[in-house]
Amino acid sequence: MKFLGVSGSLRHASSNTELLRAVALLAPRGLRITLFDGLGGLPHFNPDLDTDPPPPAVRVLRESIAAADGLLISSPEYAHGVPGVLKNALDWLVSSVAIVGKPIGLLNGSPRAVHAQASLVEILRTMSADVVPAAHGSVPLLGRNLDAAGIAADPELAKVVRGALTALVEAVQGRAPTASSTG
């Protein structure tokens, strides 16, 4: 089984990116977590550029999501909203079937990031993604300066991450086989 992790932050030392790296460390045997690192290379969404073929960075985004059995998105909240770079990526997916029906879990590194989480749920449901509520988790990282290993080593934080992972795995296993899960 393959999950794609998408961080809504471009910061090099992002706690949300470290959280996704911790997910990879805590993943059970047989589950591969790959982090998508191309958000910063996507062009600004413009329907005039959404052609066949799409811009190369957009093609990579769509193919990466299509090849994954599930998605984990970990995002900060900026001014009570989804970071622009993440919203831009989601806009590029609207005309694609890559995200339709895709099981998605949402993580964040701050319990205060409730507005962005709610907004992401609304956006993803509008895009016909399979938002899995049991695969959501708020991991209190604010001010702790933990890297992926530190997050994975903390029993309380690891419990939240494992809970989200387990729920997402169960959601994927409950779906009918798709091209990405059979090949």
N, C-alpha and C positions, 0 to 999 in steps of 0.2 A: 504494500500500500504506500502511496506517495502523497504527501501534503506539501503545499506551497505556503511558505510564510511571507507575508507582506507587511513591512513596517511603514507606518504613515509618517515617519520622520527621516529626514536626510542627514541629520546630525551624525557625525562619526561616532560619538560616544552616547548615542541615544539609548535610554533605558528601555524603550519599546523594542529596539533591535536586539539588545542584550536579552530581553525576555524571550524573543523568538529563538535566539541561540540556545537559551536554557531549555526551551521546548525540544530542540534537537537533541540535547544531552539527556533529557528525561524520556525520550520516545522509547516505547517498548520495541523489542526485537521484531524485525519485519516491517517496521514503519520508518520510512525515509522522509526526513524533513529537509527541504531545500529552501533557502532564502532567496527571494527575488530582489535583485539589487539595481533594477533598471528604472525606477520611478523618476529619478532626476534626469534621465536622458529622453524622457517622453516629450514630444512637442506639445505646446499648448493646444488643447482640444479646439478643433475647427472643423465643422461638418464638411467644409470644402476639401479638407485633406483626408477625409475618411473615404478613401477610394479603394479599388481593388487593383493591385495590392495596396495595403495600407503602408504608411511609413515603416521602415524597418524596426524601430524600437517598439512600435505598436504591435507589429506582427509577433515579435518575441514575447511581449506581454500576453497577448491572446493565446499563443501556442503554449506558453508556460502554464497558464491557467487551465487550458483544455486538457493538458497532459496530467494534471493533478487530480487525485481522487477527492481531495478536500482542500479548503483554504483556511489558514489562520491569519487574521489581520490583527496587528497590535498597533494602536495609534494613539498619539497624544491628542490633546484637545487644545485648539488655539482659539481664543476669544469665543468660547462656547460652541465651537464648530469643528468640523473635519478639516485637517490641514489641506491647503490648496493642492499640494502635490498628489495626495491620495484621491481627492475628488477629481482631479484631472485624469488620473488613471481610470477611475470608475467611469468617467464620461466616455473614454475611449472604448469601453466595453459594452456600452449601450447597444450599439448596432451589431454586436457579435453574439453568437450563441455560447461562447466559451464559459460564461458564468451562469447561464440558465440551468437551474436545478442543482447547481454545485453546492454541496454542504459546506457551510462556513461557520467558523467559530470566531469570536471576537475577544481579544485580550487587551488590557491596558495596564500601564504601570502606575496608575493613580486612581484611587477610589473617587477622586473629585471629577473625573472625566466623564460625567454622566451625559452631558449634552451631546458630545461627539458620538458616544456609543449609541444613543437613541437615534441620532441622525444617520449613522451608518446602517442601523437596522432598517430604517425607513427607505434609504437609498437602495440597499441590497434587495429588500423585498420588492420594491418597485421594479427592479431589474430581473425579477423572477429567480433570484438565488434562493437556496434552501438555508435560511438563517436558522441555526440550531441553538435555541436558548440555553440548553444545558451545557453547551460548549463555549459559554461566555465566562470570563473571569476577570476580576479586578485584583491585581497583584500589587500590594502596597510597597512600591519601591521608592517613593518620593523621599529624597534626602539620605538614602541608604548607600548610594554609590557602589552598588553591587554589579559585578560582571556576570556573565552567563553561569560560570562555575559557582559563584557565590549564591546566585538565585537557586540553582539546582541543589545546592548543599543545604539550604534552609528548609527544614521540614514543613513549615507552614506554607511557604511560598510554593514549594514543590508540590504540595497537596493540591493547591488551586490549579496549577499547570497540568498535573496528571488528571485531575477531574475533567478539565476542558478537553484534553486529548482523548480520554476514554469516551466521553460523550460524542466527540466528532467521529471517532473510529466506529462506534456503534451506529451512528447515523449513516455512515458510508456503507457499512455492512448490511444495513436494512434496505438499501436501494437496490433496484434491479441492476444487473451488470451493464457497464457502459464500455465503450471502446478503450478508455484509459484504464479501466479496472480489469479488463480481460486480456489486454495485450501488452 
